[in-house]
């Protein structure tokens, strides 16, 4: 149970990001991009993605389809060591 003095914190919005992958590209590569171009990523299809909350890694998950939108199923939580 959360201390009643901290109850207001439960309503503070936080930015949650589901990061598929990151890639470094040169300016030349960026300028060559056009509609329909594909950017190759390093992760394998089906590999977990990173879930970041407020710039801190919080979990890993897998991309799922919910009706006509995408979502992320949490597969592992990152515990503080």
C-alpha positions as CSV (number, residue, x, y, z in Angstrom):
1,X,0.0,0.0,0.0
2,X,1.2,3.5,-0.9
3,X,1.6,6.1,1.9
4,X,-1.3,8.5,1.7
5,X,1.2,11.4,1.5
6,X,2.4,10.1,-1.8
7,X,-1.0,9.3,-3.3
8,X,-0.9,12.3,-5.6
9,X,2.2,10.9,-7.3
10,X,0.0,8.2,-8.9
11,X,-1.5,10.7,-11.3
12,X,1.8,12.2,-12.5
13,X,2.2,11.4,-16.3
14,X,5.4,9.8,-17.5
15,X,6.6,9.3,-21.0
16,X,6.7,5.6,-22.0
17,X,8.6,4.6,-25.2
18,X,8.7,1.3,-26.9
19,X,12.0,1.3,-28.9
20,X,12.2,-1.1,-31.8
21,X,16.0,-0.4,-32.4
22,X,18.5,2.3,-32.9
23,X,20.8,2.8,-35.9
24,X,23.5,5.3,-36.8
25,X,23.4,6.6,-40.3
26,X,25.6,9.1,-42.2
27,X,24.2,12.3,-43.6
28,X,24.7,10.8,-47.0
29,X,22.5,7.8,-46.1
30,X,19.8,10.0,-44.6
31,X,19.7,12.2,-47.7
32,X,19.3,9.2,-49.9
33,X,16.1,8.1,-48.1
34,X,12.9,8.4,-50.1
35,X,9.3,7.2,-49.7
36,X,9.3,3.4,-49.7
37,X,12.9,3.1,-48.5
38,X,13.7,0.5,-45.9
39,X,16.1,1.1,-43.0
40,X,17.7,-2.2,-42.0
41,X,17.9,-2.6,-38.2
42,X,20.2,-4.8,-36.2
43,X,17.6,-6.7,-34.2
44,X,16.1,-9.9,-35.5
45,X,12.4,-10.3,-36.2
46,X,10.7,-11.5,-33.0
47,X,13.4,-10.2,-30.7
48,X,12.2,-8.2,-27.7
49,X,12.1,-4.4,-27.8
50,X,13.1,-2.0,-25.1
51,X,10.5,-0.2,-23.0
52,X,11.8,3.0,-21.6
53,X,10.0,5.2,-19.0
54,X,11.4,8.7,-18.5
55,X,14.7,7.9,-20.1
56,X,15.2,4.8,-17.9
57,X,15.1,1.2,-19.2
58,X,12.2,-0.4,-17.4
59,X,11.3,-3.6,-19.3
60,X,11.4,-5.7,-22.5
61,X,8.5,-6.6,-24.6
62,X,7.2,-8.0,-27.8
63,X,5.1,-6.2,-30.5
64,X,1.5,-7.4,-30.7
65,X,-1.4,-6.5,-32.9
66,X,-4.6,-5.4,-31.1
67,X,-7.4,-5.1,-33.6
68,X,-5.9,-2.6,-36.1
69,X,-3.3,-1.0,-33.8
70,X,0.0,-2.1,-32.4
71,X,0.8,-2.7,-28.7
72,X,3.6,-4.2,-26.6
73,X,3.3,-7.2,-24.3
74,X,5.7,-7.0,-21.4
75,X,8.0,-10.1,-21.3
76,X,10.6,-9.1,-18.7
77,X,10.9,-6.3,-16.1
78,X,14.3,-4.8,-15.5
79,X,15.0,-5.0,-11.8
80,X,17.3,-2.5,-10.0
81,X,20.5,-4.3,-8.9
